């Protein structure tokens, strides 16, 4: 079952039903994200959006932030990008949310966007490598649920698909990048989640950097919070961190000239594979992102 099928089944919505759906308390974004991730493959399809699709995506992102109640227009714009829209209540938080989920048609495997509608949007939680940086999507969802009003952006293809073109963290033409940069232009802070093998930086639990963007207060708060929680944290602005600094990250480079914070966070496998460790990281990140 694909993630799109799972969402349609959970809501009882088929393609011949009206697009605008009433809230459904039985739709769980965790199930949808898990289904999306489970379906990823190195040999799966992927293509970049064309110029018209990128323009549409920028309009959609602006509409979500500037006119959050205009659901009909939001659905129309995302539908033109191959996304279905579902409105529900998160069973874990009790807060209303909308999920826009790509159906993968015409190789448009562009993932999912989950918007918490309970507050004004302030942060974007980004998961560029689901199914490759294992369990980063679990950390991302746990963090999103701790940040009312946040946006969760999850890539929809394995990073090695289409000869590596699906590596959205290094592809400035991807839909993921287009949405992320437009959110940054609207002043939303970005936290992007990655993972590394323990052997790649022995003894470290986390690497905090700002990519090519200037060092920021929020990055410092996050690093300090992770350290105080007992995680061995490497600060990329202070020393080398095993080539895990994210200096070639496309979203980080774009954010360097924008008035928003970009934080690139690498987590060890020892942290990501442990449910307690993931929960601890999400709690610290939420506290520090809120200031």
ZIDADA-V670628 format. One record per residue. RES is the residue in one small letter. PSI is psi in whole degrees, -180 to 180 (none if undefined). Layout:
RES_PSI, RES_PSI
This chain:
x_130, x_165, x_-38, x_-40, x_-41, x_-43, x_-42, x_-40, x_-43, x_-34, x_-15, x_22, x_118, x_172, x_-18, x_7, x_161, x_149, x_-42, x_120, x_146, x_160, x_140, x_120, x_-9, x_4, x_119, x_117, x_-26, x_-41, x_-43, x_-45, x_-40, x_-44, x_-41, x_-48, x_-41, x_-26, x_1, x_147, x_146, x_-27, x_9, x_167, x_155, x_143, x_156, x_152, x_153, x_-179, x_-40, x_-38, x_-38, x_-39, x_-42, x_-41, x_-40, x_-41, x_-40, x_-43, x_-43, x_-40, x_-40, x_-37, x_-45, x_-30, x_68, x_-20, x_-6, x_70, x_-36, x_-46, x_-37, x_-48, x_-38, x_-46, x_-45, x_-33, x_-36, x_-12, x_7, x_22, x_136, x_161, x_135, x_138, x_133, x_-172, x_128, x_122, x_-20, x_-26, x_-21, x_10, x_149, x_146, x_163, x_139, x_128, x_123, x_124, x_139, x_-6, x_6, x_147, x_37, x_18, x_65, x_75, x_12, x_-147, x_149, x_124, x_124, x_119, x_119, x_14, x_-11, x_170, x_138, x_133, x_-26, x_152, x_121, x_120, x_133, x_91, x_-20, x_54, x_146, x_-8, x_-58, x_86, x_135, x_6, x_-29, x_-29, x_-42, x_-44, x_-45, x_-41, x_-39, x_-46, x_-41, x_-18, x_-1, x_89, x_133, x_-4, x_162, x_132, x_122, x_116, x_126, x_156, x_8, x_152, x_139, x_-20, x_2, x_154, x_43, x_24, x_-3, x_-25, x_2, x_85, x_-22, x_-15, x_22, x_102, x_-3, x_-1, x_159, x_-38, x_-49, x_-44, x_-47, x_-45, x_-44, x_-39, x_-38, x_-40, x_-38, x_-28, x_5, x_11, x_130, x_147, x_134, x_119, x_129, x_131, x_174, x_152, x_153, x_142, x_-37, x_-18, x_-20, x_78, x_136, x_-12, x_145, x_-29, x_151, x_123, x_129, x_175, x_19, x_-128, x_-5, x_159, x_156, x_141, x_160, x_-39, x_-37, x_-41, x_-41, x_-41, x_-46, x_-44, x_-41, x_-43, x_-42, x_-45, x_-22, x_-1, x_4, x_133, x_109, x_125, x_128, x_113, x_-22, x_-9, x_-31, x_171, x_142, x_49, x_35, x_32, x_23, x_-12, x_28, x_-19, x_9, x_127, x_-41, x_-36, x_-42, x_-42, x_-36, x_-17, x_-29, x_13, x_160, x_60, x_156, x_142, x_125, x_127, x_115, x_123, x_133, x_139, x_161, x_-34, x_-36, x_-46, x_-32, x_-11, x_123, x_-38, x_-42, x_-42, x_-42, x_-39, x_-47, x_-46, x_-39, x_-46, x_-45, x_-44, x_-45, x_-43, x_-31, x_-32, x_-12, x_none
